[in-house]
Amino acid sequence: MNILITGIHGFVGSNLVSALKATHSIYGLDIVSPEKEGVIKTFSWNDFEKNLLSFKNLTGLEIDTIIHLAGKAHDTKNKSQAQVYFDINTGLTQKIFDYFLQSKAKQFIFFSSVKAAADSVDGEFLTEEVIPKPIGPYGESKIRAEKYIHSQFFNYQGIAGQARNDRERKTVYILRPCMIHGPGNKGNLNLLHQVVSKGIPWPLGAFDNSRSFMNIWNLSYIIEQFILKNPVSGIYHLADDEPLSTNELIALIAASRNQKAKIWKINPSLISGIAKIGTFCKLPLNSERLRKLTENYVVSNQKMKTALGIIKLPVDVRTGLKQTLDTFK
């Protein structure tokens, strides 16, 4: 396939190039356009804005698949202005999707986020049938981008929708991954790794929770399966097959450092009381942060596996996390 990847120099883009370059022709679109191994050519967004993208003239071939990764990542420190999320996550998506509709490309893969569906999970796990209730500009900007795709491509009939232009045989996938990790990851997992590496005890061991993760090796495998098998258009949640507790994650991090995990099981009522004081006094540990650190957030990947005919993903959650943690060394 001839594949165009936006945000190709980012964490996910770089790993996708490594996974796909051997069997596909890769082109890039990003804010910078240096040469990249495995990429035939990377265009800048300025090229795109000036309508200079003419892949057929460049290669003699049409682009088959567009993978839209470019976006403003979730700022865990909440320092980014809200409009920045909408300008990038919504605005760029509208532009590249309009380009897709006008092009001869057959597939469009949009990377949204589970945060577009729900900030917290009510019930056992999060499925695609949930009515989206994002909280904050990151999730809100992603769901607005999803709604734009729906308005342009689907006759809206519930959450799945029905393709409007079947005769053109275009397919559109809105993917909602949970927390992605792998080589080059710079998110919360890296921060937690730094805390454990310094020997700082984890004081929330008494809270028993489960969270879903998505390792980059499974993600790359899933993306190629979407490209090759071309299932029905729709929304798909992405996660590893099994969730993991935060205590298990702390233990894995410590083991990767040949350290003993320091997990303190302090009375949850005492911790909650301290968090309430933290909310009032604006301390690092407050009630909202405690909820985020200890809540369950389990994402179902069954719809995706059924659509692609996958029984079990190649890399289990613990092996994937160990591989990621090894790169942090």
ZIUR-V117939 format. One record per backbone hydrogen bond with DSSP energy under -1.0 kcal/mol. NH is the residue of the N-H (numbers start at 1). CO is the residue of the C=O. Records with the same first field share a line. If there is no record, write none. Layout:
NH->CO, CO
This chain:
3->25
4->65
5->27
6->67
7->29
10->7
14->10
15->11
16->12
17->13
18->14
19->15
20->16
21->17
23->20
24->20
25->1
27->3
28->41
29->5
30->43
39->36
40->26
43->28
45->30
48->44
49->45
50->46
51->48
52->47
58->54
59->55
60->56
64->2
65->2
66->107
67->4
68->109
78->75
84->81
86->82
87->83
88->84
89->85
91->86
92->88
94->90
95->91
96->92
97->93
98->94
99->95
100->96
101->97
102->98
103->99
106->64
107->64
108->171
109->66
110->173
111->68
112->110, 175
114->177
116->113
117->114
118->114
126->298
130->127
133->117
140->136
141->137
142->138
143->139
144->140
145->141
146->142
147->143
148->144
149->145
150->146
151->147
152->148
153->149
154->150
155->162
161->157
164->153
168->165
169->166
171->106
173->108
174->234
175->110
176->236
178->238
181->214
185->182
191->187
192->188
193->189
194->190
195->191
196->192
197->193
198->194
199->196
200->195
202->262
205->264
207->204
211->244
212->297
214->179
216->181
219->215
220->216
221->217
222->218
223->219
224->220
225->221
226->222
227->223
228->224
229->225
230->226
234->172
236->174
238->176
240->213
244->211
249->245
250->246
251->247
252->248
253->249
254->250
255->251
256->252
258->255
259->254
264->202
271->267
272->268
273->269
274->270
275->271
276->272
277->273
278->274
279->275
280->276
281->277
283->278
290->286
291->287
292->288
293->289
294->290
295->291
297->210
300->126
305->301
306->302
307->303
308->304
310->305
320->316
321->317
322->318
323->319
324->320
325->321
326->322
